Amino acid sequence: MSNATFALEALTGIPQHLAALAPATTDNPKADFSDTPWWLSLVKALLIFVYLLLSTLLVIWFERRVIGRMQQRPGPNRTGPFGLLQTLADGMKLMLKEDITPAAADRVVYSLAPLIAATMAFVSFAIIPIGPDVWMFGHHTPLQLTDLPVAVLLVLAVAGIGVYGIVLAGWSSGSTYPLVGGLRSSAQVISYEIAMGLALVAVFLYSGSMSTSQIVAAQSSLWYILPAFFSFVVYVITMVGETNRLPFDLAEGEGELTGGFHTEYSSMRFAMFYLAEYINMFTVSALATTMFLGGWQAPPGIAAINSGMFNHGWWGILWFTIKLWIFMWFFVWLRGSLPRVRYDQFMRLGWKFLIPVTLAWVVAVAFIRGAQLGYLGDSTVGLVGREFPVATLVIVGVIAALALGATWVWEGKQADKVARESAPPPERIDPYAGGYPVPPMPGQELVEPSPAISGSPTPVALKEDTRG
Amino acid sequence: MTGLGEQILFWVLGPISVVAALGLLFAKKAVHAAICVALVMVNLGIFYLAEQAPFLGVIQIFVYTGAVMMLFLFVVMLIGVDSSDSLVETLRGQRWAALLLALGLAVLIFTAVGTVTFGPMQGLDDVNNGAGNVSTLASLIFGQYVWAFEITSALLITAAMGAMVLAHRERLGQRPGQRVWAERRVRSGRNVAGLPAPGVYARSNAVDTPALLPDGTPSELSVSRVLVAREQVTTPVPYITSAEDVEGEIEEGYER
């Protein structure tokens, strides 16, 4: 062993000869686009566009109906069968409305903002694998527009540009509520994108790639919702914050900002923001499906039928759509049941809880993965007829002990807090103890304020006791 | 050789980048300049993507456009909705000096770049098709250059902490709360019930209209100091006269 190698080992803590144990596979996309001519990509882009538009039409009706049910009323049921065409009618009405530009608006940016928001919403879906390889017009091609070695990062980057639409809309409207809405939105998306990216890092560590097709392929035996369960919870919280939906819709809270960044918008330009919001919901749901729920793969029981016939060809679209709509239903459910959080509470949750906790989780996952891949020694121990690697057992034990300890400390503090809050008020109260008259709590006995008036022996001594 | 698609991409996005970069220099409003910079950064990211560096390209867009420029925009928006650059020269001859220096720099850069000779194009195909773009980059950053990487990150964190410490101002003494203010008012015996509220009239209800004292004169204490400093206080006279007119009409009606 040369001096340089030894120094490197000492400094990094990773034995150099063990580097060969890392999976020798590539992190490039699994999807094979070699049999996809350019016109077929255009057809696929068009199909994705139509899929998203139809889904949006449907989900707005779905949302109103489900929320109606949750609030003991029917919801829209007049236009078309079951009210299915209500969204179409609303869209037509919106297009025929007058398009108003405020006098104080910055005209170019005011028109640009909805365009940015709407176009960026569509871009991310290009890398979502909707199904496995299929035959399409005589070509064998994956049901995915394109894939990159960094596909998931692309979704985050495009979301970051989409926020420009909201921020610029708020600024260019030239009035106060939209400006505050735009500012809130930019702060919100930037802070929640950090936690979201960190949550996804655990999935990258497990799959060894950032390409969506590779991640789906890596989940063929185990969906990442199990090993990366904590990441899943954090991702679901951040995806609601990222799409400005209740209970995190602070950028457009009606009660506070009369609509927020889109207060001044009307007609087609407002419709674009509306469309962008729903397509963003579909994008984050599709990403959650791809990252944690095995993408287009059939659920475990069904996947085993007839040696996996439901896991091939066009069946993928069905499973993908079902999983996607589970998330959409979750969005609607949240909106129907939770009130809006306060802005400072929302920011505190993001910066002081989600980001540090997810950071700790990523470090834990890194150790678990390192142990699995054999970086921390490859001795095994036999237990109930199976071989378990020692390093993994030790790491999991340490993490479990730490988590248990943290929970124990936290619960002790919570119990103290509850005990402090539920302590009964003192039996006697001097209403003038603090210098101001204070009414007694139910069941409390009043101490007469002055011995000269009441003649009671020693209320002065009680003053200190009853304070606070 | 560069492919046809790459050439088209370059000749479409290149001019857009140049125009956007010039927009940064010549835009009057700070927000327009920020949008131009964001556009330049997105174009840079696309160029990186075209140069077979997908990780670098996407990170360029993600970090610089999505986070750094967004924070810039955030600050610019907070400073003022309509703040334009002032064109008054604070240092005499500053513009000419800047122009001269810029010219000198341009000559330096162009002569330096002009003498560069490029070797045969290698491309990144071998690297990208082997272990993959991201893995290769990662093994370089966390293998060969791990110390440079760690030291840079330590420096950046130190810089961020330093900026926070420098910008943070410690409060001297306790901030007076509602209770302290109330006690202070009671002790001094002035405005014990708080300052008077601004005027509410039959036809107006606004913070910029002073209330009337019992003798009919407007109370200066009832309007905010900020509005007084900005000279945005209106006079209550029209509301009083209109109210008096109505009273007069009512009395006339009684007399009839």
Interface residues (C-beta under 8 A of the other chain):
Chain A: L8 L11 T12 T26 D27 N28 D106 V109 L148 P149 V150 L153 L154 L156 A157 A159 G160 I161 V163 Y164 V167 L168 G170 W171 G174 L179 G182 L183 S186 A187 I190 E193 S209 M210
Chain B: K29 V31 H32 I35 A38 V42 G45 P54 F55 V58 I59 I61 F62 T65 G66 A67 M70 L71 L73 F74 M77 L78 V81 N128 N129 G130 A131 G132 N133 V134 S135 F142 G143 V146 W147
